[in-house]
Amino acid sequence: MAPVTPTATALPFVLGLPGGDLGSLVIALVVALLAVFVGKFVLNVASKLIVLAVIVVGALWIVSTFL
């Protein structure tokens, strides 16, 4: 288990969140929300790159097959 730092324990109080289970739940939900938004952005970029790769490889296959 990681050592508890003063910053980690003081974070809910600095943000004005309750220090109990409810404050921890709010922080966990905010972190999960950020992870979803970052993941959504990364998947959006990745899907565009995959579409581009399919187009390039398909074009190269067509050129190499018919020329």
C-alpha positions in Angstrom: 0.0 0.0 0.0 1.3 3.4 -0.9 2.2 5.8 1.9 -0.4 8.5 2.5 1.0 12.0 1.9 -0.2 15.2 3.4 -1.2 16.4 0.0 -3.4 13.4 -0.7 -5.2 13.7 2.7 -5.6 17.5 2.4 -7.0 17.5 -1.1 -10.6 17.0 -0.2 -10.4 19.9 2.4 -8.8 22.2 -0.1 -11.5 21.6 -2.6 -14.2 22.0 0.0 -15.3 18.3 -0.3 -16.3 16.3 2.8 -13.4 14.2 4.0 -15.4 10.9 4.4 -16.7 8.4 2.0 -18.8 10.9 0.0 -15.8 13.1 -0.7 -13.7 10.1 -1.9 -16.6 9.0 -4.1 -16.8 12.4 -5.7 -13.1 12.4 -6.4 -13.2 8.9 -7.8 -16.2 9.8 -10.1 -14.4 12.9 -11.4 -11.3 10.9 -12.1 -13.4 8.3 -13.9 -15.1 11.0 -15.9 -11.7 12.4 -17.0 -10.5 9.0 -18.0 -13.6 8.5 -20.1 -13.2 11.8 -21.9 -9.4 11.2 -22.5 -10.2 7.6 -23.7 -13.0 9.0 -26.0 -10.5 11.4 -27.6 -7.8 8.7 -28.0 -10.3 6.3 -29.6 -11.5 9.0 -31.9 -7.9 9.7 -33.1 -7.2 6.0 -33.3 -10.3 5.3 -35.4 -9.3 8.0 -37.9 -5.8 6.6 -38.2 -7.2 3.1 -38.8 -9.5 4.4 -41.5 -6.6 6.2 -43.1 -4.4 3.0 -42.9 -7.2 0.9 -44.6 -7.5 3.4 -47.4 -3.7 3.6 -48.0 -3.2 -0.2 -47.8 -6.3 -0.7 -50.0 -5.0 1.7 -52.6 -1.5 0.1 -52.6 -3.2 -3.3 -53.0 -5.3 -2.1 -55.9 -2.2 -0.5 -57.6 -0.1 -3.6 -57.1 -2.8 -5.9 -58.4 -3.8 -4.1 -61.5 -0.7 -2.3 -62.6 
